[in-house]
Amino acid sequence: LRGGAGTRHALAEGLAADCFVLGEPTELELATSHAASMVLRINVLGRMKHFATVEVAGAKGANAAEMASRVVLALGGSHRPQPRLGEGGWLSFEPRPGFEGLPQLNVGSMRAGISREFNTTRPALFPDFCSITVDVRTVPGMTKETVRADLERLLDGLRAELPELRYEIDFTDDTFPLPFDAPRDSEVVRSVARAHREVNGTDATWSEVLRFAASDASWMGAAGMPGIIYGPTGRYLSRPDERCEVADLVRAARAYACVIADICSRDRREIRG
């Protein structure tokens, strides 16, 4: 099963397994939880005006880029643990073991110009449209509906300082909108731990690499399949020189072989628990 859309299609067609080991990069550590990803766009709507002209009653200019910058500051900063609503933050959620440091967000892009075509040929004009793309990494219990309501509350509160602020919120079709939260004591987890010890001569540790990431494990877990993420590399993840050390790949392959031999020799009912 490869790729978010491919995995969803396979599961929709009824393809499933008694358990799974997903080889996403964890530095050959054990991972049974990670965040979900909700990608949204905040479109800030301004009012075009030439900065050298006088104000006209009822047609005051509003710079969408400047208002959007205030919105970005109100979001609380990228890659920082977000406090709960009522405790200095704007997101409503309940803390969950295994998801420490979450939720978090990243302001991925910000683009402004004249009209929704982002025309930039007239820099003397106030831009009347600015779009901010935000990736919110969530914990179980958070949904698009709760995030939207929280964001609307935050932006509506900004109107006390920015009375001209108008906005739109659009969610994209996310690949990984579900968190992964599997038990640490399932048979497949124990099998991977045993295999790691056999191959490496040391006990496996719990991974921090993927906590803020997302993967196909969320879809397979949601389909009722017990599983674990365990794979080589991680320190080079999502970098210009992303790669995997050959030695790590060999160690992972040996561990997978041990798990396959172990799991396939067991009764199906034992694997499913």
Secondary structure, 3 states (H helix, E strand, C coil): CCCHHHHHHHHHCCCCCCCEEECCCCCCCEECEECEEEEEEEEEECECCECCCCCCCCCCCECHHHHHHHHHHHHCCCCCCCCEECCCECECCCCCCCCCCCCEEEEEEEEEEECCCCECCCCCECCCEEEEEEEEEECCCCCHHHHHHHHHHHHHHHCCCCCCCEEEEEECCCCCCCCEECCCCCHHHHHHHHHHHHHHCCCCCECCCCCCCCCCHHHHHHCCCCEEECCCCCCCCCCCCCCCCHHHHHHHHHHHHHHHHHHHCCCHHHHHC
